[in-house]
Amino acid sequence: MDDDAIIAELVAIRGIGRWTAEMFLIFYLARPNVLPLDDVGLINGISQNYFSGESVSRSDAREVAAAWAPYCSVATWYIWRSLDPLPVPDK
């Protein structure tokens, strides 16, 4: 299934939203080109790294991320790391 079809199937389940479905695609299915525009960390990271900390809209974020395709998931991970450079320790 493609990403949009998987998201549609998952959000049809009560309690699962688009953000959760996108995290499933990134972390469980290892899909390389997912852009989770509902993710606060991604939006904050784009704001810090591309707009000197000024608030950005999803549209602005989408424009910045256009250059990341087909590796939006990878770029998102790096944006998250730019905000919190210490990795989460394994249990």
MITORKOL-356085 format. One record per residue: residue number from 1; y, z, x of N, C-alpha, C, O in turn; residue in three letters. Coordinates in nm, 2 decimals, padded with zeros to 4 digits, always signed. Example, Ala and Ser with C-alpha at 12.3 -4.5 7.8 and 13.67 -1.06 7.14 Angstrom:
NODE  nr     nY     nZ     nX    caY    caZ    caX     cY     cZ     cX     oY     oZ     oX rest
NODE   1 -00.57 +00.78 +01.32 -00.45 +00.78 +01.23 -00.33 +00.78 +01.32 -00.33 +00.85 +01.42  ALA
NODE   2 -00.22 +00.71 +01.28 -00.11 +00.71 +01.37 +00.00 +00.79 +01.29 +00.11 +00.80 +01.34  SER
***
This chain:
NODE  nr     nY     nZ     nX    caY    caZ    caX     cY     cZ     cX     oY     oZ     oX rest
NODE   1 -00.12 +00.00 +00.08 +00.00 +00.00 +00.00 +00.12 +00.00 +00.09 +00.12 +00.06 +00.20  MET
NODE   2 +00.23 -00.06 +00.04 +00.35 -00.06 +00.12 +00.43 +00.08 +00.09 +00.39 +00.15 -00.01  ASP
NODE   3 +00.53 +00.10 +00.16 +00.60 +00.23 +00.15 +00.65 +00.26 +00.01 +00.64 +00.37 -00.04  ASP
NODE   4 +00.72 +00.16 -00.05 +00.78 +00.18 -00.18 +00.67 +00.21 -00.29 +00.69 +00.29 -00.38  ASP
NODE   5 +00.55 +00.15 -00.28 +00.45 +00.17 -00.37 +00.39 +00.31 -00.36 +00.36 +00.38 -00.45  ALA
NODE   6 +00.38 +00.36 -00.23 +00.33 +00.50 -00.21 +00.43 +00.60 -00.26 +00.40 +00.69 -00.33  ILE
NODE   7 +00.56 +00.57 -00.24 +00.67 +00.66 -00.29 +00.66 +00.67 -00.44 +00.67 +00.77 -00.50  ILE
NODE   8 +00.65 +00.55 -00.50 +00.64 +00.55 -00.65 +00.52 +00.63 -00.70 +00.54 +00.70 -00.80  ALA
NODE   9 +00.41 +00.61 -00.64 +00.29 +00.69 -00.68 +00.31 +00.84 -00.66 +00.27 +00.92 -00.75  GLU
NODE  10 +00.37 +00.88 -00.55 +00.39 +01.02 -00.52 +00.49 +01.09 -00.61 +00.47 +01.20 -00.66  LEU
NODE  11 +00.60 +01.02 -00.64 +00.71 +01.08 -00.72 +00.67 +01.09 -00.87 +00.73 +01.16 -00.95  VAL
NODE  12 +00.56 +01.01 -00.90 +00.51 +01.02 -01.04 +00.44 +01.16 -01.06 +00.41 +01.20 -01.18  ALA
NODE  13 +00.41 +01.23 -00.95 +00.34 +01.36 -00.96 +00.45 +01.46 -00.98 +00.54 +01.47 -00.90  ILE
NODE  14 +00.43 +01.55 -01.08 +00.53 +01.65 -01.11 +00.55 +01.74 -00.98 +00.45 +01.79 -00.93  ARG
NODE  15 +00.68 +01.76 -00.95 +00.71 +01.85 -00.83 +00.72 +01.77 -00.70 +00.77 +01.84 -00.60  GLY
NODE  16 +00.69 +01.65 -00.69 +00.71 +01.57 -00.57 +00.83 +01.47 -00.59 +00.83 +01.39 -00.68  ILE
NODE  17 +00.93 +01.49 -00.50 +01.04 +01.40 -00.51 +01.04 +01.30 -00.40 +00.95 +01.29 -00.32  GLY
NODE  18 +01.14 +01.22 -00.39 +01.15 +01.11 -00.29 +01.15 +01.17 -00.15 +01.08 +01.11 -00.06  ARG
NODE  19 +01.22 +01.28 -00.12 +01.23 +01.33 +00.01 +01.09 +01.37 +00.06 +01.05 +01.34 +00.17  TRP
NODE  20 +01.01 +01.44 -00.03 +00.88 +01.48 +00.00 +00.79 +01.36 +00.03 +00.71 +01.36 +00.13  THR
NODE  21 +00.80 +01.26 -00.05 +00.72 +01.14 -00.03 +00.76 +01.07 +00.10 +00.67 +01.02 +00.17  ALA
NODE  22 +00.88 +01.07 +00.14 +00.92 +01.01 +00.26 +00.87 +01.09 +00.38 +00.83 +01.03 +00.48  GLU
NODE  23 +00.87 +01.22 +00.37 +00.82 +01.30 +00.48 +00.67 +01.28 +00.50 +00.62 +01.28 +00.61  MET
NODE  24 +00.60 +01.26 +00.38 +00.46 +01.23 +00.39 +00.44 +01.10 +00.46 +00.35 +01.09 +00.54  PHE
NODE  25 +00.52 +01.00 +00.43 +00.51 +00.87 +00.50 +00.53 +00.88 +00.65 +00.46 +00.82 +00.73  LEU
NODE  26 +00.63 +00.96 +00.69 +00.67 +00.98 +00.83 +00.56 +01.06 +00.90 +00.51 +01.02 +01.01  ILE
NODE  27 +00.53 +01.18 +00.85 +00.45 +01.27 +00.93 +00.30 +01.26 +00.91 +00.22 +01.29 +01.00  PHE
NODE  28 +00.25 +01.21 +00.79 +00.11 +01.20 +00.76 +00.06 +01.06 +00.78 -00.05 +01.04 +00.85  TYR
NODE  29 +00.13 +00.97 +00.73 +00.09 +00.83 +00.75 +00.15 +00.76 +00.87 +00.11 +00.64 +00.90  LEU
NODE  30 +00.24 +00.82 +00.94 +00.30 +00.77 +01.06 +00.36 +00.63 +01.04 +00.35 +00.54 +01.13  ALA
NODE  31 +00.43 +00.62 +00.93 +00.50 +00.49 +00.90 +00.62 +00.48 +00.99 +00.70 +00.58 +00.99  ARG
NODE  32 +00.64 +00.37 +01.06 +00.75 +00.36 +01.16 +00.89 +00.33 +01.10 +00.99 +00.35 +01.17  PRO
NODE  33 +00.90 +00.29 +00.98 +01.03 +00.24 +00.93 +01.07 +00.30 +00.80 +01.10 +00.24 +00.70  ASN
NODE  34 +01.07 +00.44 +00.80 +01.12 +00.51 +00.68 +01.25 +00.57 +00.71 +01.27 +00.64 +00.82  VAL
NODE  35 +01.35 +00.55 +00.62 +01.48 +00.61 +00.63 +01.51 +00.71 +00.52 +01.54 +00.67 +00.41  LEU
NODE  36 +01.49 +00.84 +00.55 +01.50 +00.94 +00.45 +01.65 +00.98 +00.42 +01.70 +01.08 +00.47  PRO
NODE  37 +01.72 +00.90 +00.34 +01.86 +00.92 +00.32 +01.89 +01.05 +00.24 +02.01 +01.09 +00.23  LEU
NODE  38 +01.79 +01.11 +00.18 +01.81 +01.24 +00.11 +01.80 +01.35 +00.21 +01.81 +01.47 +00.16  ASP
NODE  39 +01.77 +01.33 +00.33 +01.75 +01.43 +00.43 +01.88 +01.48 +00.49 +01.96 +01.40 +00.55  ASP
NODE  40 +01.91 +01.61 +00.46 +02.04 +01.66 +00.51 +02.06 +01.66 +00.66 +02.16 +01.63 +00.71  VAL
NODE  41 +01.95 +01.68 +00.73 +01.95 +01.67 +00.88 +01.99 +01.54 +00.93 +02.06 +01.52 +01.02  GLY
NODE  42 +01.93 +01.43 +00.87 +01.96 +01.30 +00.91 +02.11 +01.27 +00.88 +02.18 +01.21 +00.97  LEU
NODE  43 +02.16 +01.30 +00.76 +02.30 +01.27 +00.73 +02.39 +01.35 +00.83 +02.49 +01.29 +00.87  ILE
NODE  44 +02.36 +01.48 +00.85 +02.44 +01.56 +00.95 +02.44 +01.50 +01.09 +02.54 +01.50 +01.16  ASN
NODE  45 +02.32 +01.45 +01.13 +02.30 +01.39 +01.26 +02.38 +01.27 +01.28 +02.44 +01.24 +01.38  GLY
NODE  46 +02.38 +01.18 +01.17 +02.46 +01.06 +01.18 +02.60 +01.09 +01.18 +02.68 +01.03 +01.26  ILE
NODE  47 +02.64 +01.19 +01.10 +02.78 +01.24 +01.10 +02.83 +01.28 +01.24 +02.93 +01.24 +01.29  SER
NODE  48 +02.74 +01.36 +01.31 +02.78 +01.42 +01.44 +02.77 +01.31 +01.55 +02.86 +01.30 +01.64  GLN
NODE  49 +02.67 +01.22 +01.54 +02.65 +01.12 +01.65 +02.73 +00.99 +01.64 +02.76 +00.93 +01.74  ASN
NODE  50 +02.77 +00.96 +01.52 +02.84 +00.83 +01.50 +02.98 +00.84 +01.44 +03.05 +00.75 +01.45  TYR
NODE  51 +03.01 +00.96 +01.38 +03.14 +00.97 +01.30 +03.22 +01.09 +01.35 +03.30 +01.14 +01.27  PHE
NODE  52 +03.19 +01.14 +01.47 +03.27 +01.26 +01.52 +03.27 +01.38 +01.43 +03.36 +01.45 +01.42  SER
NODE  53 +03.16 +01.40 +01.35 +03.15 +01.51 +01.26 +03.20 +01.49 +01.12 +03.19 +01.58 +01.04  GLY
NODE  54 +03.27 +01.38 +01.10 +03.32 +01.36 +00.96 +03.21 +01.33 +00.86 +03.11 +01.27 +00.90  GLU
NODE  55 +03.23 +01.37 +00.74 +03.13 +01.35 +00.64 +03.10 +01.20 +00.62 +03.19 +01.11 +00.63  SER
NODE  56 +02.97 +01.17 +00.60 +02.93 +01.03 +00.58 +02.86 +01.02 +00.45 +02.79 +01.11 +00.40  VAL
NODE  57 +02.87 +00.90 +00.39 +02.80 +00.87 +00.26 +02.66 +00.81 +00.30 +02.63 +00.78 +00.41  SER
NODE  58 +02.57 +00.80 +00.20 +02.44 +00.74 +00.22 +02.47 +00.59 +00.26 +02.39 +00.54 +00.34  ARG
NODE  59 +02.57 +00.53 +00.20 +02.60 +00.39 +00.23 +02.63 +00.38 +00.38 +02.59 +00.29 +00.45  SER
NODE  60 +02.72 +00.47 +00.43 +02.76 +00.47 +00.57 +02.63 +00.49 +00.66 +02.61 +00.42 +00.76  ASP
NODE  61 +02.55 +00.58 +00.62 +02.42 +00.61 +00.70 +02.33 +00.49 +00.70 +02.27 +00.46 +00.80  ALA
NODE  62 +02.32 +00.42 +00.58 +02.24 +00.30 +00.57 +02.29 +00.19 +00.67 +02.21 +00.13 +00.73  ARG
NODE  63 +02.42 +00.18 +00.68 +02.48 +00.08 +00.77 +02.45 +00.11 +00.91 +02.41 +00.02 +00.99  GLU
NODE  64 +02.46 +00.24 +00.95 +02.43 +00.28 +01.09 +02.28 +00.25 +01.12 +02.25 +00.19 +01.22  VAL
NODE  65 +02.20 +00.29 +01.02 +02.05 +00.28 +01.04 +02.00 +00.13 +01.04 +01.89 +00.11 +01.08  ALA
NODE  66 +02.08 +00.04 +00.99 +02.03 -00.10 +00.99 +01.99 -00.15 +01.13 +01.90 -00.23 +01.14  ALA
NODE  67 +02.06 -00.10 +01.23 +02.03 -00.14 +01.37 +01.90 -00.07 +01.42 +01.84 -00.12 +01.52  ALA
NODE  68 +01.85 +00.03 +01.35 +01.73 +00.10 +01.39 +01.60 +00.03 +01.35 +01.49 +00.05 +01.41  TRP
NODE  69 +01.61 -00.06 +01.25 +01.49 -00.12 +01.19 +01.42 -00.21 +01.30 +01.49 -00.27 +01.38  ALA
NODE  70 +01.29 -00.21 +01.31 +01.19 -00.16 +01.22 +01.14 -00.02 +01.26 +01.02 +00.01 +01.24  PRO
NODE  71 +01.22 +00.06 +01.32 +01.18 +00.19 +01.37 +01.27 +00.31 +01.32 +01.31 +00.40 +01.40  TYR
NODE  72 +01.30 +00.30 +01.20 +01.39 +00.41 +01.14 +01.33 +00.55 +01.15 +01.40 +00.64 +01.16  CYS
NODE  73 +01.20 +00.56 +01.13 +01.14 +00.69 +01.14 +01.15 +00.75 +01.28 +01.18 +00.87 +01.30  SER
NODE  74 +01.14 +00.66 +01.38 +01.16 +00.71 +01.52 +01.30 +00.75 +01.55 +01.33 +00.86 +01.60  VAL
NODE  75 +01.39 +00.67 +01.50 +01.54 +00.70 +01.52 +01.57 +00.83 +01.45 +01.65 +00.91 +01.49  ALA
NODE  76 +01.52 +00.84 +01.33 +01.54 +00.97 +01.25 +01.49 +01.09 +01.33 +01.56 +01.19 +01.33  THR
NODE  77 +01.38 +01.08 +01.39 +01.33 +01.19 +01.47 +01.42 +01.22 +01.58 +01.45 +01.34 +01.61  TRP
NODE  78 +01.47 +01.12 +01.65 +01.57 +01.15 +01.76 +01.70 +01.20 +01.71 +01.76 +01.29 +01.77  TYR
NODE  79 +01.74 +01.16 +01.59 +01.86 +01.22 +01.53 +01.84 +01.37 +01.50 +01.92 +01.45 +01.53  ILE
NODE  80 +01.72 +01.40 +01.44 +01.69 +01.54 +01.42 +01.69 +01.62 +01.55 +01.74 +01.73 +01.56  TRP
NODE  81 +01.63 +01.56 +01.65 +01.63 +01.63 +01.78 +01.76 +01.65 +01.84 +01.79 +01.75 +01.91  ARG
NODE  82 +01.86 +01.56 +01.82 +01.99 +01.58 +01.87 +02.06 +01.70 +01.81 +02.15 +01.76 +01.87  SER
NODE  83 +02.02 +01.74 +01.69 +02.08 +01.86 +01.62 +02.01 +01.98 +01.67 +02.07 +02.09 +01.67  LEU
NODE  84 +01.88 +01.98 +01.70 +01.80 +02.09 +01.74 +01.70 +02.05 +01.85 +01.59 +02.01 +01.82  ASP
NODE  85 +01.75 +02.05 +01.97 +01.67 +01.99 +02.08 +01.54 +02.07 +02.11 +01.46 +02.01 +02.19  PRO
NODE  86 +01.52 +02.19 +02.07 +01.40 +02.27 +02.10 +01.29 +02.23 +02.00 +01.31 +02.24 +01.88  LEU
NODE  87 +01.18 +02.18 +02.05 +01.07 +02.15 +01.96 +01.01 +02.27 +01.89 +01.02 +02.38 +01.94  PRO
NODE  88 +00.96 +02.25 +01.77 +00.90 +02.36 +01.70 +00.76 +02.39 +01.77 +00.68 +02.30 +01.79  VAL
NODE  89 +00.74 +02.52 +01.80 +00.62 +02.56 +01.87 +00.50 +02.54 +01.78 +00.50 +02.56 +01.66  PRO
NODE  90 +00.38 +02.50 +01.85 +00.26 +02.49 +01.78 +00.21 +02.63 +01.75 +00.24 +02.73 +01.82  ASP
NODE  91 +00.13 +02.64 +01.64 +00.07 +02.78 +01.61 -00.05 +02.81 +01.69 -00.11 +02.92 +01.67  LYS
***
